[in-house]
């Protein structure tokens, strides 16, 4: 498995919709950084891995759902950098394993299943103590890499790019917080929550920003740039996908050569293209869309659609 990470390329999208709106549209291809540890997942893991190494931990423990990009990336990163890994998975074990969990096991990750009631306690001291008693001295990384180490890594995603707006899909809000901290005051970060009723993430973002600025961790600026949430493009909620989103994703890939993952980037790209048609952006604006990877999850979603189609035909 390769240790080589490449600098993510910047790709212009020559879209008739963008031309009509009078804006320039670019994609930051974080999905191309590495075959398995790519997207925003690498940035959220980077400083967690460094802290674990500095404190002489040999085992990483983290949390995620059965199709989690974070579980997938942590398993691969652990294998790459010499850590044992434990994945605490939400829900019951289902065999055969889906492609995400099968890959994690191939990378050496031990899977442990928690029922949903216990899983909701994953951030509590009581459950963390139970896990340490069970598995020994483990370095715990929260679900999605959502901690200050994760925010720190995400401050490195955008390197002083000359764009008015930086758009990103939003799950735990860690990536948005890091990006907002890395922009200057004339730029704006726009996040597209992939969860239903995603406005609650505003409080999470404020908390992450406040705690980060109160820490000793480095930041390019003393205050974050302006940011906002656009909550209208969740398509029913987390990991919910319909035919309209599938068709958009497939057509976008065919036209521009940029594959999109259905859970995150497809929803954000759909939202941006729709807002362009509504005149949300000003003529002359330069937009950067951050491709956060996660393409591995498409296999599981496509399999679910195929099974549903077969059931519908019978």
N, C-alpha and C positions, 0 to 999 in steps of 0.2 A: 504494500500500500504506500502510495507516494506521500512524502512529507512536503512536497513543493506546493506552495500557494502562489497563484498569479495575481497581478494587479487587476482589479475588475475593470473591464473596458467600458467606455462610454459610447453608446450607440444612438444615433439620431433616428427618430421615427418620422419618415416622410409620409404624413397622413393628410389626406384631403380635408379632414375635419379640422386638424390643427392649422393648415394653411388658410382655410376659410375664417378661422377665429383670429388669425394674425399672430399666432404664437409659435415659438420654437419648442419642440418636444424631444427630450432625450431620456434614455434609460440607462441607469447605472447597473451593470450586469453582475451583481454579487453572486448570482447563480453559477457563474463560470470560474469562481476562484479556486475551487477544488471539487473533485468528483463527489465527495461524501460529506465534507465539513465545509459547507459554503453558506452563502446568504448572510443574513443578520445573525444566524446561529453561531458562526465562528466568532463574530465580534462579541457576542454575549458570553461565550465560553472562554475567550482568550485569557482574561485576567483572573477568572476563577481557576483555570488550570495553573497559571503562574503562582497564585497564592497557595494552592494545594501543594505544588512542588516545593515552594519555599518553606512550608511548614511540615514537610516530610510526610505528607499523607500518601498512601499508596492506593487508596480506594475512593472512588467518587460515587456518590449516591444522589440520584435525582428523580424527578417525578414527571409523569406525562400520561396522556391517553394512548389508546391502542394504535393510533395513526400519527403519533407525535413526531414532528420534525426534530424537536429538541432531543427526544430519546434517541432517534436515529443518529443525529450528529454527535451526541455525547458518547454513544457506544463507539462510533468510529474514531472520535478524538482520543478516547481512552486507549484504544488499541494503538493509535499512532504514537502517543506520547508516553506509553508504558504504565497506564493506570488500570487497575481492576475497576470494573463498573457494575453498579447495581441500579436497575431501573424499577421504580415503584409505579406500577401501572394501575390506572383507575378502572375498577370493574373486575369481573370474573375472567378467568382464563378461558379462551376459546381456541380449540384446535380444529384444523391445523392453524398454525400461526399465520397472521396476515403478512404481506411483504415487509412492512416496517419492522415488526417485532422479529420476524425471521432473520432479517439483516442484523438487527441488534444482537441476537444470539450468536450469529456467525462471527460477529466482532468480539465475542467473549463476554457480553453483558449477561448478568444474572437477572432474571425477571422475577419480581415479587408482585403479587396482586393484592389490592386493598378494595374492600367494598366501598361504595360511593360515600357512605356515611363517614367511615374512617378517613377516606381520602380527603374529605372536606376539612379535616383537621391537620392537613399536611404542613401548615406553617405554624403550628402551635408547639411550644416547648415540650409538652407532654408527649406528642407523637415523635418529635425528634429524639427525645431521650429514649423512648421505646425502640426506635430504629438503631440507636447507638448501642443499646444493651443487646440487641439481637445480632447486629453485624459488626460490632467493635468500633474502632476509631475510623470513622468515615468522614470525608469532606462532603458536606451537604450543599448541593446547588439547587435553588428553588426551581419550581416549574417554569419552563421557558427561559431560564437564566435571568430571572427578574430580580436582580439585586444591584447594589451599587457597583460591583465589579462589572455587571452586565451593562449598566449605563455608561461606565467609563469606556468600555470597548466600543460602544455605539457612538461615542463622540469622535471616533476615528473613521467613521464611514464616509463622511463628506469632508473633503480636503479643500476648503476655501473655494468651492466651485462658484462660478459667476452665474447663479440662477436666482430668479425672484422667488420661486416657490419650489419647495422640495416635498414631494408627495410620497407617502408610505402607508402600507396596510398596517393595521394596529390590532394586536391581540392582548398582550399584557401591558403595553404602553412603554416598555423599556426602551425600545428602539426610537420611538418618537422623542422621549426625554433626552436621550443621548444626542440625537440630531439637533434638537432645539438648542442644546448647550454649545453646539459646534458652529452655529450660524451667527452672522453679524446682525445688527439690529434692523437692517433694511431688508432682510430676508424673512420668509415665513415658512414654517413647517405645517403641512396639512396631512392629518392622519385620517384614515378611513377604517373605522372599527369593523371587524368582521363578526362581531357578536351583536345580537339583537339588543336594542336599548343601550347602545354603547356610550351614551352620554355620561354614564357613571365613571368612565375612564378618566374624565377630567380631574376628579379628585385623586386618582392614582397618579396621574402625571404630576400634579402639583406636589404631592407627597414625595415622589421620586426626586423632583427638582430641588425641593427644599432640603431634603436629607443629603443630597449630593453636594449642594453648595455649602452645607454646614460641615461637610467632611473635609479631610485633608487631600482628597483626590484632585488631580489636575483637571483644569477646564480651560478651553481656549479663551473664554470670555467670562466676565464676572456675573453676567446675568443671561438667561436664555433669550433667544429670539422669540418673536410672537409665534403662536401656534393656534391651531383650531382643529376641532373634530367635525368631520362630515359623516353623519350617522345613517344616511339613507340608502346605503348600498351593501347591506349585510345579507340580502337574499334569504331572509328567514332565520338567520342565526349562524352560529359557529358550525362550520363544515356542512352547512346546508347549501345544496347546489340544485339548480333546475336546468331545464333544456335551454333557456335563454342564455344563461351564463356559459354553459358548455359550448353553445354555438358561437358566442362572442369570442371565447378563448380560442377555439379552433380557427376561426376566421382571422383573428389577430395574428396567430402564429403563422398561418399560411401567407398572409400579406406582408408581415414584417420580419419573420424569422425569429421571433422571440417567444419561446414557450412560456406559458403562464401556469402557475399552480392554482387549482380551483378554490382552495380554502382562503388564500390571502391575496396574491397579486392579481388574479383575474378580477376580483371584486374591486380592487383599487383602480386598475386600468379601466374597467367598465365605468366606474364613477368619474374618472378624469375625462374620458371621452364624452360622457353625457354632459358634464359641466361645461366642457368646451362648446358644445352645441347650444347650451343655454346662455352663453355669454358671461359666464362666471368670472373668467379671466380677462385681463385687459390686452388690447393689441400691443404687441411688442414685448409681452412677457416671455420669459424663458423658464420652462418647467423641467424639473428633473424628477423622474419617477424611479424610485429605488426598488429594484427587483430583489426581493428578500429570499429567493431560493424556494425550497420546499417542494420541488418537482417530484420527489420520491412519493409523495402522498397521492399523486394522480393515479397511480396504479391501483391502489385500494379503492378509490372512488369510482374509477372506471369499471372495476370488477363488480362493485355494488350495483351500478347502473345496468350492467349486462345481465346480472341475476334478476333484477327487477323486470327487465324487458322480457326475459324468458318466462317469468311467472305470469306476466300480463298476457303473453301469447297463448298460454294454456287455458 
